[in-house]
Structures are given as C-alpha cells and as structure tokens.
C-alpha cells in the first residue's frame, strides 16, 4: 500500500544504497492502551474502510475473534483472552489489538530478498511495497510477531501500513481516529512514551502493580506500543511474545550463511583456476592409448623405453 | 595440380602434404544415450535452480531474476525446477548407486589425494568405474538434493504453508540455503574435474572414452570391459609373454 513519495526512507530491503539523510523526521508511534479497550472492533472496521479491503465472510466458531486470524485483507485484529487472575480471583477480559508492531529493527526487512519490497521510513513506519514483492514468504519467517500474510490472490505480502499514506500528510491512522474510548493514540514516539507513563502510573494506583509499557528492546523498540496491565507477562495477551527478537536462525541465514555461501562457492571456483595454472591438465599420453589397445588384444605390453608401470 | 620441383633429387612431382600416421585409438563405451540424456537434464535443471535460487539467496544476485521473467516468476518456477530435478536425479540414482558403493580402493585413493591433484596417476591404485572423488560427488549430491527437496517443500508456502510452523520453516530455509551452497560448490568441483582431466567430457557428450583414458584413470573398469582379469605386477615378464 506504500506511497512513499513524501516520506524519506531509512532502510530498504536487499539494498546497499545509503538512506537520504539531510532531513530529520520525528519518529512516530501508535500507543494502544489495552486497559481502555472495550473490544468494539471499530479499529478493524476503520482499517478495512480506509484501506479499501473487504475480507471474506468467515464462520463463527463461538469466539469473539473475528476474523479468526490476521489475513492478507485483515491487517488488524482484536484478540480476546479470558484470564482468571489467581491473585484477585477476578476474570479479566484482555483484549489486544494485534497487527504490525513496526519494529525499529524489522525482521521482515532483514529477511526480504527483493530490493525495495520492504522499506522503513525515517519516521519509523515499516511498509511493504507490494509492487516489488515476489511472494517468497521470507518476511513471514523473519517476523518475530507472526504478522505478514501472503495473499492467495496475487502472491504478495500484506500487513498494517500504520496508514503511512495518512501519516505522510499529517493524519492519524484510521484505527486511532475511529477508536471510541481513546485506547488507540497516535503521535511522536516521545509523546506516546510520556503518555504511556501517565497511564501506567494510573493503572498502578488502581492495583495493577505490574502495569507497564510494552516497547520491546529485542527489536530495537517498536512504533506500535502497548500499555499492559500485566507487563510482566505479555504472553497472557494471546501469546504476545515476552521478549521478541529476530530469530537467531534468521539472523544466521541472512548473515553468516550468506557469507559462508558466497565464500564457499567462490573458493571452489578460484581453487579450480589456480589448480589448473599450477598442476595443469591431466592428459592421457599416446603410450597409454597403445597400452589400452594391447591390453584389449590380450597382451600386457611393456615397451622397453616405457618407464610407466602398467599394472 | 601445380608441379613443383623437389629439391632433394631435382625430380618434378605433384606437391602433397606429408601427414604423420594418425594414432590408432580404441573407443570404450562408458555411458548409454539414455544415461547421457538423464545426466544432462539433471545438469540443466541444476543450473536453472542455481541461478533462480541464488537470486533469492543474496541481494547481490537478485538481478538473476531477470532471466526468469522477474521476481514473482522466479519464486514461482524455482520449486517446480526442484521437483523435476528430484525426479531426474532419482533416475540417475537408480542407475548408478551400485557402482558408487565405496570399496578399499577408495580408501587408498583418498590417502593418496596429494598424488591425485598433482597428476601422479601412476601412484594410484587401479580403479573401477568411479574413483572416490566421483563417488563423493554422487553421495554428496544424493544427500544434499534430498535435504533440499524436503526443506524445499517445507518452505513452498504457496502449497504447503499450513502444514508446518514458522519455526520449522526457519530451520528449513536455513538448511535449504546451506545445502544449496555446498551442492553448488561440489558441482563447481565436478565441472572443473571434467575440464582438468582431459578426455572426460566425451564420456558424457559422445558416450565413449578413449582406451587410454580408461586405462589411465579406471583401469580395473577397463579390464572388466575388455574382459580381462587384473594382472598382478610381476606375473608377466618385461615383454608381456
């Protein structure tokens, strides 16, 4: 969905070009206050509306999550968890708006093999440029949050854009605009962190001792952050990773393995060349042709002037 | 025809080229037509897989996608090349696995690898149809192609995405790429050996090698072909009688 004409790019997948650096753009962030979410799904509707997406009608299996998972056409999703808090014996309804976290160090971008198919703007938003996407699914493997989805319709990857097109012209993302309780806030990252601290303080004063801001350092921080009542156990919120980071497998695949691969293949070729210019070709000598004929004729022949052992 | 005077005796006689008598060469069948076709189909597929795979392996080589009609097309066709290669290689495997079973000569040959690379063929044991290096290529490719086939299915998201977890796919894509670079390196050595050891190419192009080639490199096999049992050194006198 990218239209990055008015945004500078900080990182571009599979590219070595340096980013434009003459302008400084304030980093933006979306702050999702889970404690204020009522699960109305207005954000989902706004996302579909703004991005002009209509997901297929699914099947109700008796849970609130609708659709059941993120899809190529559903870029954000309310995930509902019923949690019985053993300390208070209260039933807590933990509703987390799932979607791309817009990592500062995006695993998808690191994994992507196609130049410019994934970009990170200087304001921190990570965007897929479907025009360049080859549909390999490497971004799915790179993502620590299981966000990207490959469309069956066009074999291209899709995910939340953080409404980069709206942000580029000074608008808040559609979901933030639509949220009726103000659980989704949008602004500069600094402002959102400050806002989060106020919220955390408030939650702590109301008995949520472990309330905190989810801005995981393992991916360099994110541009979508959560205020969680139980920040000591993020996994309670429908499997939100406690300590997300780019999988070491992906890091090795995209780092050491690539170097190892190029070195190994290059070495084989170079070694062959230098072997040839030193040892030279291994050639059959005319005597051996004669020996062969003689052997075929049933005679083990050894010429008197031939110093080659024939057996 | 121009008449020239011969300076040796002043006689006039037609000029003719004096050619050395061509050496008599024996040709030994090594591969049948079907075996060659099977080999070259595998080779062509391996080349296509290398080009399309490297395009997705490193951004430096992404431009190779242009050979296949762009990134999407490269991504789509690569696994199908892989399936075809698996079938083609399986046929090669069935044809040749017996001949590639290791034996004592391979141990001896491997110990004398220094003589192998310095062309001191005379210090090596007599060999059957394949030497340990060729067997290494065979079994190496057998293992690596099997690994790449299985891991390739795991990361063939278009058809098999729901069957495995993302963590499994991460292992698979890493194993797939490592196996690929090792397999490519082995093929580079395989191709180089064909350039280095003169007269090898015609085995896979024409189906035959010269008797001298067979005698020099695979004498045990040559003896079998011509129906003779190996002769021990010393059992015949200098004249071979």
Interface residues (C-beta under 8 A of the other chain):
Chain A: X13 X14 X15 X16 X113 X114 X115 X132 X133 X134 X135 X136 X137 X138 X140 X141 X146 X150 X155 X247 X249 X250 X252 X253 X257 X258 X260 X261 X262 X264 X265 X267 X268 X269 X272 X275 X276 X279 X280 X281 X282 X283 X284 X285 X286 X288 X289 X290 X291 X292 X293 X294 X295 X296 X298 X299 X300 X301 X302 X304 X308 X309 X311
Chain B: X23 X24 X25 X26 X28 X55 X56 X57 X58 X59 X60 X62 X65 X70 X71 X72 X74 X75 X76 X117 X118 X119 X121 X122 X126 X155 X157 X158 X161 X166 X167 X169 X170 X171 X173 X174 X177 X178 X180 X181 X182 X184 X185 X186 X188 X189 X192 X195 X196 X197 X198 X199 X210 X211 X212 X213 X214 X215 X216 X219 X222 X223 X226 X228 X230 X231 X232 X233 X236 X238 X239 X240
